C-alpha cells in the first residue's frame, strides 16, 4: 500500500507558508506568484491554519469584504485536518472526499513537513493503477 511518504518522494519539497496577520490580498499575491491554491499558516513552528482559494471565494468575495483590509486570520480555516507520512492514499482520499477539502498538511514529529493536494493523490492513484495493470498484463502474457 502506498503512503503519503511515497507521494512526497515524487514531488518537489516546497512548503509555502505565511503569517496570519498579513492581508488576504498579500496572501493571494503569494499564491499567484507560486502558482498554488493554498497556503499554510505557520507561526512559531506550529500549524495555525490554512488559507485557500475557497476561503477567499466564500469568506471575502461573497461576503463583500475587502481583501486589502482583511487579515488572513479572519478568514483562514483554523486547526485544519492533518495527516502523517505513514497514512495510506485511500485514507487520505476518503478524508478529502468526506470533508470536502482539497489540501492536507503533513505532520511529522509535531512539525509540518509538506502538504498534499487532491491532484497529488489522484496522480499517485493513477500511477499505482497503471503499475497494477502492467503486472497483470505480464502475468497473463507469461
C-alpha positions as semicolon CSV with decimal commas, in nm:
position;residue;x (nm);y (nm);z (nm)
1;X;0,000;0,000;0,000
2;X;0,135;0,340;-0,096
3;X;0,161;0,608;0,168
4;X;0,194;0,984;0,190
5;X;0,570;0,932;0,215
6;X;0,567;0,772;-0,132
7;X;0,388;1,074;-0,279
8;X;0,636;1,316;-0,124
9;X;0,930;1,133;-0,284
10;X;0,783;1,219;-0,624
11;X;0,709;1,586;-0,567
12;X;0,923;1,894;-0,504
13;X;0,981;1,971;-0,137
14;X;0,850;2,328;-0,145
15;X;0,648;2,431;0,158
16;X;0,484;2,771;0,133
17;X;0,354;2,939;0,446
18;X;0,257;3,283;0,568
19;X;0,188;3,467;0,893
20;X;-0,178;3,507;0,987
21;X;-0,152;3,884;1,027
22;X;-0,087;3,962;0,660
23;X;-0,367;4,084;0,438
24;X;-0,570;3,848;0,226
25;X;-0,453;4,049;-0,075
26;X;-0,088;3,979;0,010
27;X;-0,166;3,609;0,062
28;X;-0,334;3,595;-0,278
29;X;-0,030;3,762;-0,431
30;X;0,195;3,489;-0,287
31;X;-0,043;3,223;-0,418
32;X;-0,037;3,378;-0,765
33;X;0,343;3,411;-0,769
34;X;0,392;3,049;-0,658
35;X;0,104;2,918;-0,874
36;X;-0,059;2,744;-0,578
37;X;-0,413;2,737;-0,443
38;X;-0,346;2,712;-0,069
39;X;-0,106;2,848;0,190
40;X;-0,028;2,713;0,532
41;X;-0,038;2,948;0,830
42;X;0,262;2,860;1,045
43;X;0,365;3,065;1,346
44;X;0,637;2,971;1,595
45;X;0,680;2,639;1,412
46;X;0,315;2,548;1,477
47;X;0,041;2,499;1,221
48;X;-0,229;2,757;1,294
49;X;-0,441;2,720;0,983
50;X;-0,471;2,705;0,608
51;X;-0,586;2,970;0,363
52;X;-0,728;2,851;0,032
53;X;-0,891;2,992;-0,279
54;X;-1,217;2,854;-0,139
55;X;-1,171;3,062;0,179
56;X;-1,124;3,369;-0,039
57;X;-1,430;3,300;-0,252
58;X;-1,662;3,220;0,036
59;X;-1,538;3,450;0,310
60;X;-1,422;3,757;0,120
61;X;-1,588;3,786;-0,220
62;X;-1,931;3,652;-0,127
63;X;-1,941;3,849;0,198
64;X;-1,843;4,175;0,033
65;X;-1,520;4,216;0,230
66;X;-1,205;4,381;0,101
67;X;-0,902;4,159;0,052
68;X;-0,674;4,456;0,126
69;X;-0,849;4,539;0,454
70;X;-0,895;4,184;0,585
71;X;-0,625;3,983;0,759
72;X;-0,579;3,616;0,683
73;X;-0,653;3,522;1,046
74;X;-1,010;3,648;0,998
75;X;-1,088;3,406;0,715
76;X;-0,841;3,117;0,732
77;X;-0,950;2,767;0,825
78;X;-0,810;2,727;1,176
79;X;-0,681;2,393;1,301
80;X;-0,705;2,211;0,967
81;X;-0,716;1,833;0,940
82;X;-0,369;1,684;0,905
83;X;-0,212;1,356;0,801
84;X;0,112;1,174;0,871
85;X;0,382;1,032;0,647
86;X;0,254;0,678;0,710
87;X;-0,109;0,739;0,619
88;X;-0,231;0,546;0,316
89;X;-0,355;0,706;-0,005
90;X;-0,703;0,558;0,032
91;X;-0,736;0,705;0,382
92;X;-0,631;1,049;0,253
93;X;-0,868;1,032;-0,044
94;X;-1,157;0,930;0,181
95;X;-1,076;1,212;0,424
96;X;-1,068;1,470;0,147
97;X;-1,390;1,338;-0,007
98;X;-1,580;1,313;0,322
99;X;-1,471;1,655;0,447
100;X;-1,486;1,830;0,106
101;X;-1,128;1,956;0,125
102;X;-0,853;1,971;-0,135
103;X;-0,536;2,007;0,075
104;X;-0,390;1,820;0,371
105;X;-0,087;1,936;0,570
106;X;0,155;1,654;0,652
107;X;0,284;1,642;1,010
108;X;0,594;1,453;1,126
109;X;0,726;1,473;1,482
110;X;0,488;1,761;1,556
111;X;0,605;1,978;1,265
112;X;0,460;2,048;0,923
113;X;0,682;1,884;0,662
114;X;0,468;1,911;0,348
115;X;0,121;1,949;0,206
116;X;-0,051;1,723;-0,043
117;X;-0,337;1,816;-0,271
118;X;-0,619;1,619;-0,424
119;X;-0,422;1,638;-0,750
120;X;-0,122;1,472;-0,585
121;X;-0,345;1,189;-0,466
122;X;-0,519;1,139;-0,799
123;X;-0,183;1,124;-0,980
124;X;-0,044;0,872;-0,730
125;X;-0,353;0,651;-0,753
126;X;-0,347;0,656;-1,134
127;X;0,024;0,568;-1,134
128;X;-0,044;0,281;-0,893
129;X;-0,326;0,151;-1,113
130;X;-0,100;0,166;-1,420
131;X;0,160;-0,043;-1,235
132;X;-0,105;-0,298;-1,139
133;X;-0,226;-0,321;-1,499
134;X;0,131;-0,378;-1,624
135;X;0,183;-0,651;-1,366
136;X;-0,143;-0,823;-1,461
137;X;-0,060;-0,800;-1,832
138;X;0,281;-0,953;-1,760
139;X;0,119;-1,234;-1,564
140;X;-0,137;-1,304;-1,838
141;X;0,125;-1,298;-2,113
142;X;0,369;-1,531;-1,935
